[in-house]
Structures are given as structure tokens and as C-alpha cells.
């Protein structure tokens, strides 16, 4: 898989099937669409291409601050590549893109991606003020020699609601990592470098690793979670706390994880967390001894959850 950060950097030697969208999280709905697109492209000797953007148009148009994304641009591209996509274009969403007329957008898709077929949902539109709707794109296709295919959104089996990144964000903000995993088709994950903390965990006999997670990625609601920690390709059971540590009058939100049955130096190493289940919300304890006892109970429960798979 090739990943480029500007549409003009794409250099294809064969025609392509293209889909355009954010694909934040690369959830089960995205996976179904991409799977069909990849199969159609590869059986016809064409390239499977995803054009996406960063920042997210919502962030720019609605002036969203702080944590919003389900995946970093690099992780999103990696997940798309795992599905068989040949080229991911993460194009900057800026004022020039925002103001681009739909006809100019189509011309760029043809020039840089050798567009032969465009896949989109029925409510898709591109270009200035969303002028490039599906009727416009079909007319352009007839004139310029590319096909337009309408694809259906995927609904989940339980609620029959469309699987959407917004639903996953809502679940995570509620601490419901089980629902998030169901919609994603995998546990929700964050990653970051292990950075020095205040060493309180080690002082109370339960050492933790402080993880510097990308500041724009959503974190599950404050609380304690059973997790898997992936360190240098090895997966270990872990308990993770997200919050401000009110027992110590903390003010800054942190991500701290305790790797079960592990006592090594992992400072400056990358650590990835896969959230399995929420154990409890964040709590303030009146005594350190009560906190330690609760943490030991959390570890015991997490161990049971993770051992049963």
C-alpha cells in the first residue's frame, strides 16, 4: 500500500476505482465497502484507491477543539492497506479544498488517480457547497468516461442503525468500549510513547506507564479498563486508568496502564492499548490504602475478564 499526503503526489500507472470519504476508525461499515471495492478493482486489474482528508472537515467547519478522531491519519491508512487498498491519499482539508468547485475536483481525480469508477453513498457530495452530488457526478461520468456506483450504508445486526463514526465516538465518551469494539470490528486502540510520571504507582507497589497519546484522538470516558497492552509486538494483559487521579488532587487528564506480571523499564518505548471492558468509573478515595485495595480488586477482575478472552 502506498500512502501520500497530497493528491498531486499520486502517480498511478493503471486506471482506478476510487472512493472518497473520511473513514475515521475504519469501522465495520467502512470495511464492507472497502472489501467490495478492492475485490472489484483487483478482478479488473485496476487500483483500489481511497481519497480522504486531514484535518477532518468537521473540525475545520465546526471549529471543533481537542479530541475528536478515532484514528491517526497514519493508522487509518494502515488499516485501509490491510483491507487491500493500493493507494491512500490523505489530502489536506484547507480553504482551497473547501472552495474548490465540483468540476475541478472531478478533473483532479481523473488527472491524478486515472479515475475509471467512483463509488459513493447516495447522500455523497463533493465540491463547493456540496454542489457535486450524485446526479452531478453521473452526468460528469457520462461526459468524461467514468462510471459512478452507488453503495449502501451498512447497519448493525442488533439495532439496525447505520454504523457510523459518530456512534463510536458517543460510545467511547460514555466509556462503552464494548459497543465501540462491536461497531469497529476490533477493540478500540490508542498508542503513544511511555513518558515519565510522578512515580506514585511504583511508590504504592503498582507501577504504571504513562502514555502520551496523540492529543486529538478520543479517549474513553474517565475510569478503569481491562486492556491488552502491545509492547514491541508482544501482547500483555493490563489495567488502564484514564482520568485526573482525584485521590492525589490531580488536574491533568492522563492515561496510565499497569502491565500485569511485568516489571521492566519501558520509558520512551511505544505502547499500544486495546480496550476490552470498563471496570468502573473514576473515584476519589479518602486514604491511599483504600485506593490500593481497590486497584488490587480491579487487577483481579481484569485478569478474569482477559483470561476468558
Backbone bond lengths (Angstrom), bond angles and torsions (degrees), N, CA, C in turn:
res aa  C-N    CA-C-N  psi(-1)  N-CA   C-N-CA  omega(-1)  CA-C   N-CA-C  phi
1 X - - - 1.461 - - 1.524 110.22 -
2 X 1.313 115.72 135.36 1.460 121.65 175.99 1.527 108.78 -104.36
3 X 1.315 115.90 138.29 1.466 121.26 179.00 1.517 108.13 -125.81
4 X 1.332 115.79 120.50 1.459 120.55 177.31 1.526 108.77 -123.02
5 X 1.331 114.90 159.30 1.463 120.25 -172.35 1.528 112.84 -110.67
6 X 1.311 117.40 8.40 1.464 122.26 172.61 1.519 108.36 -146.86
7 X 1.310 116.16 141.54 1.452 119.92 178.97 1.521 111.39 -59.56
8 X 1.312 116.23 -35.53 1.470 119.67 -178.30 1.523 112.39 -68.65
9 X 1.349 118.14 -15.13 1.467 121.14 178.71 1.528 112.54 -85.19
10 X 1.315 116.81 -7.75 1.472 119.91 -179.63 1.519 109.72 -74.18
11 X 1.307 115.91 130.12 1.462 121.51 179.63 1.530 108.26 -132.09
12 X 1.311 116.43 94.12 1.458 121.11 -178.93 1.521 110.42 -100.93
13 X 1.321 114.88 144.28 1.459 120.08 179.18 1.524 112.58 -103.14
14 X 1.326 117.06 -1.28 1.467 120.90 -179.38 1.523 108.81 -142.98
15 X 1.323 117.48 161.20 1.466 120.33 178.35 1.526 111.07 -61.13
16 X 1.330 115.48 162.43 1.455 119.37 -175.99 1.516 112.30 -137.11
17 X 1.339 113.58 158.06 1.457 121.86 163.97 1.515 106.07 -104.05
18 X 1.329 116.03 128.47 1.463 121.59 -171.92 1.524 110.13 -121.27
19 X 1.318 115.94 140.82 1.454 121.11 165.88 1.520 107.67 -127.18
20 X 1.322 115.86 147.15 1.460 122.13 -175.24 1.521 108.35 -122.91
21 X 1.326 116.55 130.45 1.457 119.83 178.17 1.512 110.76 174.65
22 X 1.334 115.81 -179.04 1.461 119.46 -178.57 1.525 111.88 -84.11
23 X 1.306 118.21 -41.42 1.473 122.95 178.08 1.525 112.01 54.42
24 X 1.329 117.05 33.53 1.457 120.53 179.54 1.524 109.41 -67.95
25 X 1.313 116.55 124.00 1.458 121.70 -177.48 1.514 114.06 93.21
26 X 1.351 116.47 -24.59 1.476 121.02 -175.52 1.537 108.38 45.64
27 X 1.316 115.07 60.79 1.463 121.86 -175.75 1.527 111.78 -81.01
28 X 1.324 116.56 -175.03 1.466 120.72 -173.81 1.528 112.53 -61.13
29 X 1.323 117.03 -34.91 1.458 119.24 176.34 1.513 111.66 -65.07
30 X 1.328 116.43 -44.64 1.466 120.71 175.65 1.526 111.07 -60.66
31 X 1.324 115.79 -42.91 1.466 120.45 -177.43 1.527 111.55 -60.90
32 X 1.338 116.36 -40.08 1.469 119.77 179.64 1.526 110.51 -64.66
33 X 1.321 116.77 -45.56 1.464 121.03 179.32 1.524 110.92 -62.51
34 X 1.326 116.06 -49.78 1.461 119.92 -176.19 1.528 110.63 -64.70
35 X 1.330 116.99 -38.02 1.463 119.82 178.79 1.520 112.01 -58.95
36 X 1.331 116.40 -44.20 1.476 119.90 179.02 1.524 110.91 -68.04
37 X 1.329 116.28 -40.40 1.470 119.54 -179.56 1.525 110.74 -64.02
38 X 1.322 117.30 -44.67 1.464 120.92 -179.96 1.524 110.83 -61.27
39 X 1.323 116.26 -44.02 1.469 119.28 179.60 1.529 111.15 -61.60
40 X 1.346 115.97 -45.01 1.466 119.80 -179.80 1.523 111.08 -64.01
41 X 1.317 117.12 -40.06 1.460 120.40 -178.91 1.522 111.56 -67.51
42 X 1.299 116.41 -47.71 1.465 119.69 -173.02 1.522 112.91 -73.83
43 X 1.326 117.25 -28.52 1.463 118.84 176.96 1.530 111.70 -75.46
44 X 1.323 117.27 -12.87 1.469 121.35 178.91 1.518 112.05 -115.91
45 X 1.345 115.95 17.21 1.462 122.73 177.71 1.523 112.16 56.13
46 X 1.332 115.34 42.73 1.448 121.13 174.63 1.536 109.12 -119.46
47 X 1.321 115.69 162.56 1.457 120.77 178.76 1.523 110.01 -85.86
48 X 1.325 115.56 140.69 1.460 121.98 174.25 1.520 108.15 -93.19
49 X 1.347 116.97 119.65 1.461 121.68 -171.26 1.523 110.48 -127.33
50 X 1.323 115.86 135.63 1.459 122.35 171.95 1.521 108.16 -117.92
51 X 1.328 115.79 124.98 1.459 121.64 173.07 1.517 107.82 -105.22
52 X 1.306 116.15 120.97 1.455 121.49 179.05 1.519 109.04 -133.65
53 X 1.328 116.10 -176.92 1.466 119.28 -170.74 1.526 111.07 -137.00
54 X 1.319 114.05 155.69 1.451 122.21 168.48 1.522 107.86 -151.06
55 X 1.345 118.01 129.63 1.452 127.61 1.70 1.529 113.00 -68.26
56 X 1.332 115.16 168.40 1.457 121.06 175.39 1.529 108.10 -63.73
57 X 1.337 118.36 134.89 1.473 119.49 177.23 1.523 113.53 -53.36
58 X 1.341 117.57 -34.05 1.475 119.63 176.96 1.518 111.08 -59.27
59 X 1.332 116.42 -41.12 1.459 121.03 -178.18 1.521 110.18 -62.85
60 X 1.330 116.04 -40.25 1.463 120.79 -177.88 1.525 111.21 -76.23
61 X 1.323 116.43 -49.34 1.463 120.37 -172.66 1.521 112.76 -74.89
62 X 1.333 117.10 -30.55 1.461 120.64 -178.46 1.527 112.54 -104.92
63 X 1.324 116.45 4.11 1.464 122.55 179.68 1.530 111.19 52.39
64 X 1.317 115.80 50.52 1.463 121.08 179.44 1.521 109.33 -77.76
65 X 1.318 115.82 131.17 1.450 121.96 -179.09 1.532 109.84 -108.31
66 X 1.330 116.35 152.12 1.460 120.58 172.61 1.513 113.68 79.57
67 X 1.322 114.91 -148.32 1.462 121.81 -170.87 1.527 111.14 -80.69
68 X 1.342 115.56 126.38 1.466 120.20 -177.71 1.525 112.90 -143.25
69 X 1.321 117.33 -31.36 1.465 121.28 -170.90 1.529 111.69 -83.15
70 X 1.334 114.83 151.02 1.465 122.01 173.57 1.523 111.37 -92.29
71 X 1.304 117.11 -23.10 1.467 122.64 179.95 1.516 109.30 -144.04
72 X 1.318 116.35 151.91 1.459 120.02 169.50 1.532 107.99 -72.95
73 X 1.319 118.46 160.48 1.471 119.40 176.28 1.523 112.72 -56.34
74 X 1.328 116.47 -37.64 1.465 120.07 -178.44 1.526 111.03 -70.04
75 X 1.331 116.83 -41.68 1.463 119.01 178.71 1.521 110.73 -66.31
76 X 1.319 117.07 -40.42 1.460 120.82 177.36 1.524 110.90 -57.77
77 X 1.322 116.72 -46.76 1.460 120.35 178.58 1.520 111.37 -62.18
78 X 1.324 116.49 -40.69 1.469 120.94 178.82 1.526 110.95 -61.78
79 X 1.320 117.25 -44.11 1.463 121.26 179.57 1.528 110.86 -64.65
80 X 1.326 117.02 -40.05 1.461 120.62 177.62 1.532 110.48 -65.74
81 X 1.319 115.88 -39.48 1.459 119.24 176.81 1.514 112.14 -62.18
82 X 1.331 116.75 -37.97 1.466 120.49 178.25 1.527 111.76 -62.93
83 X 1.332 116.89 -24.22 1.468 121.23 178.53 1.524 112.37 -84.64
84 X 1.329 116.58 -3.53 1.463 120.34 176.59 1.509 115.16 105.35
85 X 1.336 117.40 3.96 1.469 120.08 178.63 1.528 109.32 -65.33
86 X 1.319 116.07 136.76 1.464 121.14 -178.16 1.529 112.96 -85.28
87 X 1.329 115.82 -36.15 1.468 120.25 -176.73 1.523 108.89 -140.37
88 X 1.332 115.65 127.59 1.464 122.11 170.88 1.523 107.64 -113.34
89 X 1.318 115.85 126.52 1.464 121.66 175.77 1.523 107.43 -110.14
90 X 1.324 116.66 115.69 1.467 121.45 175.12 1.520 106.93 -103.25
91 X 1.329 115.40 92.08 1.462 120.62 -173.34 1.527 109.90 -88.56
92 X 1.334 118.10 142.82 1.472 119.86 177.72 1.530 110.61 -64.08
93 X 1.332 115.90 131.41 1.467 119.21 172.61 1.521 107.58 -94.84
94 X 1.325 114.71 105.09 1.455 120.68 -177.79 1.518 109.18 -133.34
95 X 1.318 116.58 -170.62 1.459 119.96 -176.48 1.525 112.30 -63.72
96 X 1.332 117.11 -33.63 1.463 118.47 179.93 1.520 111.20 -66.79
97 X 1.329 116.64 -38.34 1.463 119.74 176.49 1.522 110.14 -70.20
98 X 1.304 115.97 -41.83 1.468 120.79 -179.45 1.529 111.21 -58.98
99 X 1.328 117.27 -35.95 1.464 121.67 -176.21 1.530 112.96 -93.45
100 X 1.324 117.87 -3.42 1.462 120.23 -175.03 1.525 111.73 -67.38
101 X 1.319 116.34 131.84 1.460 120.47 177.16 1.525 110.02 -71.69
102 X 1.301 116.05 150.37 1.460 121.46 -174.60 1.525 111.76 -60.39
103 X 1.301 117.43 -38.30 1.461 119.60 -177.99 1.534 110.53 -66.00
104 X 1.334 117.29 -36.16 1.461 120.44 176.80 1.521 110.83 -68.37
105 X 1.324 116.52 -36.03 1.461 120.83 177.81 1.526 110.18 -62.53
106 X 1.314 116.08 -46.07 1.467 120.33 179.39 1.521 110.70 -61.30
107 X 1.309 117.05 -42.00 1.467 120.60 179.54 1.527 111.30 -61.01
108 X 1.322 116.75 -37.90 1.473 120.19 178.77 1.532 110.63 -68.93
109 X 1.306 116.76 -37.87 1.461 119.30 177.23 1.530 110.28 -61.76
110 X 1.301 115.72 -40.31 1.466 119.04 178.86 1.529 111.38 -69.54
111 X 1.320 116.53 -43.34 1.459 120.32 -176.43 1.518 112.52 -66.72
112 X 1.317 117.14 -46.91 1.466 121.02 -171.75 1.528 114.07 -94.62
113 X 1.327 117.33 -23.22 1.470 119.68 -175.87 1.526 113.37 -116.24
114 X 1.322 116.80 2.73 1.478 120.52 -177.86 1.530 110.05 48.70
115 X 1.324 115.09 50.33 1.463 122.67 -174.87 1.525 111.73 -58.18
116 X 1.334 116.08 122.34 1.463 120.31 172.83 1.520 111.62 -115.99
117 X 1.354 115.84 -20.11 1.461 120.07 -179.73 1.525 107.87 -155.53
118 X 1.336 115.77 134.80 1.459 121.81 178.98 1.518 108.75 -116.68
119 X 1.335 116.28 126.89 1.462 122.04 178.68 1.524 108.25 -106.60
120 X 1.350 115.98 132.58 1.463 120.38 179.84 1.517 109.91 -158.13
121 X 1.335 115.46 158.82 1.459 120.48 175.43 1.527 109.60 -77.90
122 X 1.326 116.34 165.26 1.461 121.24 -173.84 1.527 113.12 -63.67
123 X 1.335 117.63 -25.93 1.467 120.67 -179.40 1.524 112.50 -95.97
124 X 1.317 117.74 10.18 1.468 121.97 -178.00 1.520 110.66 -70.59
125 X 1.329 115.68 145.47 1.462 121.61 172.63 1.522 108.03 -155.32
126 X 1.305 115.75 149.55 1.464 120.54 176.18 1.516 109.29 -134.36
127 X 1.318 114.62 167.66 1.451 119.78 177.89 1.523 113.07 87.45
128 X 1.298 115.20 175.55 1.463 124.03 -175.93 1.520 111.27 -54.87
129 X 1.331 115.60 126.46 1.465 123.28 -179.74 1.528 112.14 53.11
130 X 1.334 115.91 30.94 1.472 122.27 176.74 1.534 111.90 57.31
131 X 1.319 115.52 35.63 1.463 118.89 -176.89 1.534 111.94 -71.63
132 X 1.340 116.61 -21.90 1.457 120.04 -177.66 1.516 112.10 -88.56
133 X 1.341 115.98 67.23 1.465 119.74 179.58 1.527 110.25 -79.43
134 X 1.314 116.04 -176.48 1.463 119.15 -173.77 1.526 112.47 -65.11
135 X 1.315 118.30 -35.86 1.473 120.00 176.94 1.531 109.96 -63.16
136 X 1.322 116.24 -43.47 1.462 120.56 177.97 1.526 110.58 -61.45
137 X 1.327 116.91 -44.33 1.459 120.79 -177.48 1.516 111.81 -66.63
138 X 1.320 117.21 -38.55 1.475 119.46 177.15 1.529 110.44 -63.97
139 X 1.319 117.26 -40.47 1.470 120.43 177.95 1.531 110.51 -64.09
140 X 1.329 116.45 -41.10 1.454 120.64 176.57 1.522 111.18 -63.57
141 X 1.313 115.80 -39.36 1.460 119.86 179.46 1.520 112.24 -62.64
142 X 1.332 116.50 -42.95 1.465 120.30 178.14 1.524 111.09 -63.36
143 X 1.321 115.85 -36.88 1.462 120.16 -178.07 1.515 112.47 -76.76
144 X 1.332 116.75 -35.99 1.467 120.28 -170.03 1.521 114.22 -111.71
145 X 1.329 116.51 -0.28 1.457 118.09 169.89 1.513 116.41 88.71
146 X 1.319 118.40 31.75 1.464 119.56 172.09 1.531 109.22 -129.40
147 X 1.313 116.03 154.71 1.461 121.63 -178.82 1.522 110.17 -93.66
148 X 1.329 115.79 155.29 1.463 121.88 176.05 1.519 107.92 -125.94
149 X 1.324 115.89 124.53 1.462 121.44 -178.49 1.524 109.49 -115.77
150 X 1.330 116.34 128.51 1.459 121.33 175.96 1.523 109.51 -88.91
151 X 1.333 116.28 128.02 1.456 121.11 179.78 1.521 109.16 -114.44
152 X 1.321 115.72 151.58 1.453 121.59 -176.71 1.529 111.12 -92.01
153 X 1.330 115.79 143.85 1.448 120.43 173.27 1.523 109.65 -70.48
154 X 1.311 116.74 149.23 1.465 121.86 -176.72 1.532 109.48 -97.52
155 X 1.348 115.66 131.64 1.462 121.27 176.75 1.521 109.84 -103.85
156 X 1.350 116.06 152.88 1.461 117.98 177.85 1.523 109.98 -81.51
157 X 1.326 115.45 158.61 1.452 121.55 -172.37 1.516 113.03 -72.54
158 X 1.328 117.70 -26.76 1.463 121.32 -173.88 1.520 112.67 -82.33
159 X 1.318 117.27 -54.25 1.468 120.99 -175.20 1.523 112.67 -98.90
160 X 1.329 116.86 -15.31 1.470 123.39 -175.61 1.527 112.03 64.22
161 X 1.318 116.38 17.29 1.460 120.64 173.24 1.524 109.81 -86.10
162 X 1.311 115.70 149.45 1.462 120.59 179.46 1.531 109.37 -62.52
163 X 1.323 116.14 135.01 1.464 120.70 175.52 1.524 107.78 -74.50
164 X 1.323 115.46 122.46 1.463 120.22 -175.66 1.525 109.90 -140.99
165 X 1.313 115.36 151.63 1.463 120.24 178.41 1.522 111.22 -59.96
166 X 1.330 117.32 -33.55 1.462 120.53 -179.75 1.524 111.40 -63.30
167 X 1.324 117.75 -36.05 1.467 120.17 177.36 1.523 111.17 -66.50
168 X 1.314 116.60 -36.51 1.466 120.27 179.21 1.523 109.74 -68.49
169 X 1.323 117.54 -42.02 1.459 120.37 177.31 1.523 110.42 -58.96
170 X 1.324 116.93 -44.52 1.468 120.73 -179.92 1.524 111.06 -61.63
171 X 1.326 116.71 -42.98 1.465 120.24 179.93 1.522 110.67 -62.00
172 X 1.325 117.44 -44.23 1.458 120.91 -179.04 1.524 111.63 -64.94
173 X 1.320 116.87 -40.25 1.457 120.03 179.09 1.524 111.96 -66.41
174 X 1.338 116.46 -20.79 1.465 121.68 173.70 1.527 112.22 -90.67
175 X 1.334 117.07 -1.62 1.461 120.69 -177.09 1.513 113.77 78.74
176 X 1.327 117.14 10.15 1.469 121.30 -176.15 1.528 109.47 -89.13
177 X 1.316 115.39 77.79 1.461 119.70 -177.35 1.530 111.64 -74.36
178 X 1.324 117.78 -18.87 1.466 120.33 177.27 1.521 110.07 -69.05
179 X 1.333 117.58 -46.90 1.465 120.84 176.92 1.525 110.81 -64.35
180 X 1.324 116.80 -40.58 1.469 119.88 178.39 1.516 110.70 -58.94
181 X 1.339 116.49 -43.07 1.465 120.44 179.80 1.521 111.16 -65.21
182 X 1.334 116.66 -38.65 1.464 120.89 178.49 1.523 111.09 -61.43
183 X 1.323 117.06 -43.66 1.462 120.91 -178.77 1.527 111.95 -73.64
184 X 1.325 115.81 -34.02 1.467 120.10 178.96 1.521 112.74 -76.18
185 X 1.331 115.97 -29.58 1.462 119.69 -172.70 1.514 112.70 84.60
186 X 1.334 116.29 11.40 1.467 123.20 179.14 1.517 106.85 -168.36
187 X 1.324 118.59 160.24 1.469 119.30 176.73 1.527 111.44 -61.67
188 X 1.321 115.07 145.36 1.459 119.62 174.63 1.522 109.15 -67.77
189 X 1.347 116.33 139.12 1.457 120.11 -174.15 1.519 111.68 -132.20
190 X 1.325 114.33 146.20 1.464 121.42 170.03 1.523 107.26 -130.88
191 X 1.304 115.49 159.81 1.461 120.16 -177.42 1.519 109.69 -144.58
192 X 1.312 116.14 150.27 1.450 119.70 175.72 1.513 111.31 -175.39
193 X 1.317 114.45 171.60 1.452 120.43 178.71 1.528 109.39 -81.66
194 X 1.334 115.58 142.21 1.459 120.85 176.80 1.526 108.59 -77.35
195 X 1.323 115.22 122.89 1.464 120.51 -175.54 1.529 109.73 -120.15
196 X 1.327 117.23 157.56 1.472 119.76 -179.85 1.523 111.75 -61.90
197 X 1.332 115.85 142.37 1.454 121.79 174.87 1.512 110.22 -119.01
198 X 1.334 116.07 -156.09 1.463 119.15 -179.69 1.520 112.75 -89.34
199 X 1.356 116.45 0.32 1.473 122.85 175.02 1.529 113.41 64.42
200 X 1.340 117.48 20.27 1.468 119.33 178.38 1.516 111.25 -66.95
201 X 1.341 116.18 -34.74 1.458 119.14 179.28 1.512 112.11 -60.06
202 X 1.294 116.04 -44.67 1.469 119.69 179.33 1.526 110.53 -66.25
203 X 1.333 115.82 -35.49 1.469 119.21 -179.50 1.526 111.92 -65.40
204 X 1.327 117.76 -30.27 1.466 119.97 179.86 1.527 111.69 -98.32
205 X 1.334 116.37 10.51 1.455 120.43 175.31 1.511 115.56 84.99
206 X 1.333 117.57 10.55 1.476 121.45 179.33 1.524 107.23 -132.49
207 X 1.327 117.85 80.39 1.464 120.71 -175.28 1.521 112.32 -64.19
208 X 1.316 115.09 141.63 1.458 120.61 178.90 1.523 110.29 -127.22
209 X 1.331 114.65 156.33 1.460 121.73 174.61 1.525 108.43 -106.61
210 X 1.318 116.34 125.48 1.468 121.59 175.80 1.523 108.93 -86.43
211 X 1.326 116.02 125.02 1.459 120.57 -174.26 1.521 110.12 -109.20
212 X 1.302 115.59 126.53 1.463 122.32 179.90 1.527 108.72 -88.11
213 X 1.318 116.51 86.07 1.469 122.48 -177.28 1.526 109.64 -78.44
214 X 1.325 115.85 143.91 1.472 121.98 176.37 1.535 109.75 -44.78
215 X 1.321 119.10 125.68 1.465 121.21 -170.35 1.522 115.40 -68.93
216 X 1.325 118.38 -6.03 1.460 120.18 -179.50 1.533 112.67 -107.59
217 X 1.314 116.50 2.85 1.467 120.14 179.14 1.519 110.31 -93.81
218 X 1.321 116.20 137.01 1.461 121.69 -179.94 1.520 110.33 -63.17
219 X 1.321 115.19 137.50 1.453 121.93 171.08 1.524 108.69 -106.27
220 X 1.323 118.18 144.96 1.464 119.06 172.11 1.527 110.33 -57.84
221 X 1.329 115.64 160.26 1.455 121.15 -179.63 1.525 111.08 -54.86
222 X 1.324 116.30 153.09 1.455 120.66 179.37 1.529 110.96 -54.10
223 X 1.311 115.45 135.86 1.453 120.93 -179.64 1.507 111.20 158.19
224 X 1.339 114.73 -167.68 1.460 122.09 -177.21 1.522 108.65 -116.94
225 X 1.343 116.19 135.48 1.455 122.13 -172.22 1.528 111.55 -131.82
226 X 1.330 114.73 142.41 1.465 120.00 166.11 1.519 107.48 -79.74
227 X 1.319 116.53 130.83 1.465 121.78 -173.77 1.522 110.52 -138.48
228 X 1.311 113.90 166.19 1.452 121.22 160.77 1.526 107.01 -107.92
229 X 1.319 116.56 135.10 1.455 121.94 176.79 1.519 108.50 -108.30
230 X 1.329 116.30 127.80 1.459 121.19 -179.89 1.525 107.60 -106.81
231 X 1.322 115.07 114.54 1.461 122.35 -177.06 1.513 108.96 -126.35
232 X 1.325 116.12 115.41 1.467 122.71 178.61 1.527 111.03 51.64
233 X 1.323 115.77 44.15 1.458 121.77 175.78 1.512 115.17 83.18
234 X 1.325 117.53 -4.27 1.461 121.24 -179.22 1.522 109.57 -107.79
235 X 1.341 116.04 134.25 1.453 121.75 -177.97 1.520 110.36 -98.91
236 X 1.343 115.58 130.66 1.457 121.50 -178.64 1.527 109.63 -130.32
237 X 1.336 118.03 148.04 1.469 120.13 173.27 1.515 110.24 -69.25
238 X 1.324 116.00 148.73 1.464 119.70 -176.12 1.516 110.31 -154.81
239 X 1.312 115.14 160.19 1.463 123.56 170.99 1.518 106.88 -120.28
240 X 1.328 116.82 129.64 1.460 121.14 -175.26 1.521 110.83 -120.89
241 X 1.316 115.36 135.21 1.458 121.69 174.33 1.525 109.26 -110.30
242 X 1.323 115.50 129.33 1.466 121.70 173.43 1.519 107.20 -116.87
243 X 1.320 116.54 125.47 1.455 118.57 179.04 1.515 112.83 157.69
244 X 1.325 115.00 -165.99 1.462 120.91 -173.77 1.527 112.01 -103.77
245 X 1.329 118.12 2.23 1.469 123.49 179.91 1.536 110.35 56.77
246 X 1.340 116.67 66.00 1.479 120.08 -174.71 1.522 114.11 -63.44
247 X 1.328 118.58 -25.66 1.465 120.27 178.05 1.523 110.83 -60.45
248 X 1.337 115.56 -30.42 1.470 120.50 179.64 1.539 111.59 -102.87
249 X 1.355 115.31 16.88 1.473 121.33 179.93 1.520 111.84 57.15
250 X 1.313 115.44 39.00 1.456 120.07 179.36 1.517 112.31 -70.01
251 X 1.315 116.37 156.15 1.464 122.91 179.58 1.521 112.46 -122.87
252 X 1.321 116.42 -23.41 1.465 121.32 -174.67 1.526 109.61 -101.79
253 X 1.305 116.40 132.71 1.464 121.15 179.36 1.529 109.59 -74.34
254 X 1.315 116.01 129.58 1.454 120.94 -177.57 1.524 110.54 -130.34
255 X 1.322 114.74 162.66 1.465 122.66 172.39 1.516 106.73 -117.89
256 X 1.330 116.45 112.53 1.465 121.88 -178.69 1.514 109.14 -123.29
257 X 1.311 116.84 133.61 1.455 119.53 -179.89 1.523 110.81 -128.49
258 X 1.332 114.51 140.93 1.465 121.82 175.61 1.516 107.91 -107.92
259 X 1.318 116.62 116.86 1.461 121.44 177.94 1.521 108.97 -82.26
260 X 1.319 115.56 122.68 1.462 119.54 -177.10 1.528 110.36 -69.09
261 X 1.319 115.18 138.19 1.472 122.26 175.37 1.527 111.78 56.82
262 X 1.326 115.30 41.01 1.464 119.80 -178.74 1.524 108.83 -144.42
263 X 1.313 115.88 137.31 1.460 120.33 177.61 1.525 108.88 -147.57
264 X 1.310 115.48 76.88 1.462 120.31 -179.19 1.511 110.74 -130.85
265 X 1.296 116.93 168.33 1.459 123.16 178.86 1.523 108.92 -89.50
266 X 1.318 116.60 111.23 1.467 119.81 -177.52 1.525 111.35 -121.56
267 X 1.326 118.12 17.97 1.459 120.55 177.07 1.533 110.75 -58.33
268 X 1.334 114.61 137.71 1.458 124.12 178.14 1.529 112.92 74.36
269 X 1.313 117.59 1.75 1.462 119.92 175.54 1.526 109.73 -91.24
270 X 1.336 116.12 155.38 1.455 120.90 177.06 1.516 109.88 -82.87
271 X 1.323 115.88 135.36 1.452 121.81 -179.89 1.520 108.30 -130.21
272 X 1.317 115.87 130.10 1.467 121.64 178.37 1.521 109.08 -110.54
273 X 1.329 116.48 137.14 1.453 122.16 179.33 1.518 110.09 -115.66
274 X 1.327 115.87 133.46 1.460 122.68 174.13 1.527 107.53 -114.62
275 X 1.334 116.67 115.27 1.455 121.58 -173.44 1.529 110.56 -81.71
276 X 1.329 115.43 128.41 1.465 120.97 -176.64 1.522 111.75 -104.94
277 X 1.341 117.25 -49.76 1.462 119.40 -176.03 1.531 109.41 -158.32
278 X 1.327 115.38 144.16 1.466 119.90 176.06 1.526 109.14 -83.46
279 X 1.317 116.26 132.68 1.459 121.54 -179.96 1.525 111.56 -92.58
280 X 1.311 117.02 -40.63 1.466 121.21 -179.35 1.519 109.38 -169.99
281 X 1.338 115.20 168.29 1.445 120.71 173.96 1.510 111.42 -81.21
282 X 1.325 115.27 173.61 1.454 120.11 178.77 1.525 109.99 -70.54
283 X 1.318 116.98 139.19 1.458 122.41 -176.38 1.528 110.04 -133.49
284 X 1.337 114.99 150.52 1.465 120.35 172.88 1.523 108.32 -107.22
285 X 1.323 115.88 130.93 1.456 121.50 -178.52 1.521 109.45 -109.17
286 X 1.309 115.00 147.01 1.462 120.58 -178.45 1.528 112.58 -79.88
287 X 1.338 116.20 -18.42 1.465 119.85 -178.41 1.522 109.23 -141.84
288 X 1.326 116.66 146.08 1.456 121.74 178.99 1.529 110.48 -59.83
289 X 1.335 116.63 -36.58 1.467 120.11 -179.47 1.520 111.35 -61.05
290 X 1.326 116.68 -38.77 1.471 120.38 178.87 1.526 110.47 -67.47
291 X 1.321 116.38 -38.79 1.470 120.43 176.72 1.523 110.80 -62.20
292 X 1.329 116.49 -46.31 1.464 120.35 -178.86 1.526 110.27 -61.46
293 X 1.319 117.13 -43.33 1.463 120.49 179.57 1.528 110.80 -61.81
294 X 1.339 117.07 -41.35 1.465 120.07 179.25 1.529 110.81 -66.33
295 X 1.304 116.86 -40.55 1.472 119.77 178.73 1.527 110.14 -61.90
296 X 1.312 117.18 -41.32 1.476 119.89 179.26 1.527 110.09 -63.95
297 X 1.327 117.24 -37.08 1.463 119.78 175.44 1.529 110.56 -66.19
298 X 1.334 116.57 -40.77 1.470 120.48 177.66 1.528 110.63 -59.75
299 X 1.318 116.62 -42.79 1.464 120.93 -179.92 1.523 110.50 -62.63
300 X 1.328 117.02 -42.13 1.454 120.74 -179.72 1.521 111.62 -63.97
301 X 1.337 116.51 -42.78 1.471 120.46 179.13 1.528 110.04 -67.38
302 X 1.331 116.20 -43.72 1.464 119.57 179.62 1.515 111.34 -60.57
303 X 1.328 116.20 -40.39 1.456 120.09 179.96 1.537 110.36 -60.87
304 X 1.332 117.23 -41.73 1.460 120.94 178.06 1.516 111.69 -63.20
305 X 1.322 115.87 -44.17 1.469 120.83 -179.09 1.524 110.13 -62.46
306 X 1.314 116.52 -46.44 1.457 120.37 -174.20 1.534 111.67 -74.87
307 X 1.324 116.92 -29.19 1.475 119.54 178.86 1.521 111.83 -70.86
308 X 1.334 116.36 -29.55 1.466 118.13 178.77 1.534 112.64 -82.51
309 X 1.331 114.56 -4.20 1.466 119.41 174.50 1.495 112.93 78.35
